[in-house]
Amino acid sequence: MSAPLVEGLDPREVSVGTDAAFASTPSTATKKRALRNVSEVRHFFRTNDVPVFFFGATPFNLLGLDRWVRNFSYITYYDGWDGAHPNVFTPRYKPYQEFESGEEINNWLLTNPEVRAHMARMIPPGVRPKIAMVFFDEETEGICAELGYDLILPSAALREHLDSKIVTTKLGNEAGVPSVPNVLTRVEDWDGLVAAAQEAGLGDELVVQTPYGDSGKTTFFIASEADWKKHSADIVGQDIKVMRRINNQPVAVEAVLTRCGTVVGPFMTELTGYSKLTPYRGGWCGNEMHPTVLTPERRSKANELVRRLGDRLSDEGYRGFFEVDVLVDTDSDEVYLGELNPRISGASAITNVTAGAYADVPLFLFHLLEYMDVDFELDVDEINDRWEELASADVWSQMIIKETSNVVEQLEWTPQTGTYSLDADGALVFRRAALDWHQLQNEGEAFFLRIYGPRDYRWKGADLGVLVTKGRLQVDSPDGRSALTIRARHFIDSVRANYSGRPLAEPATAKRAVGFKSL
């Protein structure tokens, strides 16, 4: 029997079960005994009957998790498959709206009538669905509470607290996890910065970070008063971290803090600041995972660093997924804490397809365990030892391709989402539709996830798409720095060649969305 119409209410609103009785109904799932090994964890998720939804601008971060978790699906703003992915839902009616953050996109999706109607069809009576996303805020928490959804993430207040680079540094110090030599301070002018650096013995070449934001936009390299004048407006009046500038190898690693301890994922190098990929100096634009990311000695140090940090985060009440940027001083061989990202990250995409993931389960499933109605007793030491052993068994890379030119256009032609390969003439060509990159076999293949499609807008800094491949995308140059491989540059040029658009007469009218690092 259909719900009665209410005067002044959109008919699409009234067919969705969002009344107080529904929102407060507890799950009727039977309490199960504790899971004791990875085999039982696999079985638990393969027979899962509680709907789990990932919300985001795209499904990029956790794409492929639906292979492992029954009743796992994606609610997204952009659909790179144009409706062909069976587990991706995108509302059809999307009126013009500018979004300033990933939180705004997710809150819009959560309250969208089409989305709620779609979810209602998938949720059994009396069951509270689980909701995951990269970014959220207190408004998100309120929406989920009202709709009867379980937001399976640490609180927004705790995440905001831990997101500060200043707080991360202090927590690391307390946990015996050192950062690059630094001083936490506040300065008003060039002389104040010089005095603080000299007192801390940091030298003349400095790296200054403000507490919040993408490191590509809130990290400043300062070696002269001219550098200071260029960036002072973004620094003055804030608590800052002033570091010695070192020759470093940046390494990213994801981990999950569980009740049994911290499970540490594979270590990855980062692609940062490449002008062919991003307009932001120092901006993150991808990752590589390969056997020589770290020597065994450095990997052991970094693993211990991450587990200590996880223990300290536990004292703060944190649990679940987090990402750590580790800095290896290539001159001294010291391993330092870089940044903490208390959330699912962009690196998750390839973390979940590693040899370790297929030997056990994808890393994110340990996060899900923390928030599902199930107890578990796992030997985290054994899991970490096995994952460290398997770190030399796989190669995966990904690139986030942003618009780098100073253009504002409405797109008319874009590449398809799917699997690409090099033909007999060396050209990158579309081979077949695909749901994710799990089936890639060699470095001659690549999976491209389109973000913006025809009629969407592109501008400088906009995310065009993600390319994933089994193979290296960086090579060490003679001066010790990394550079994009010839193959990587060919992939980038080939993808960009498939975009074309119509310039806008009024650039300010371009629809905005947010980038992956800030989403």
Secondary structure, DSSP 8 states (H G I E B T S, - for coil): ------TTS-HHHHTS--SHHHHH----------B-SHHHHHHHHHT--S-EEEEESSSGGGTTGGGTSTTEEEEES--TTTT--TTEE--S--------SHHHHHHHHHH-HHHHHHHHHHS-TT---EEEES---HHHHHHHHHHT-EE-S--HHHHHHHT-HHHHHHHHHHTT--BSSEEEE--SSHHHHHHHHHHHT--SSEEEE-SSS-HHHHEEEESSHHHHHHHGGGTTTS-EEEEE---EEEEEEEEEEETTEEEEEEEEEEEE--TTT-SSTT-EEEEEE-TTSS-HHHHHHHHHHHHHHHHHHHHTT--EEEEEEEEEETTT--EEEEEEE-S--TTHHHHTTSHHHHHS--HHHHHHHHHSS--B---HHHHHHHHHHGGGS--EEEEEEE--SS--EEEEE---SEEEEE-TTS-EEEEE--SSSTT--STTEEEEEE-S-TT-EE-TT-EEEEEEESS--EEE-TTS-EEE-HHHHHHHHHHHTT-EEEE-SSGGGS-----TTT-
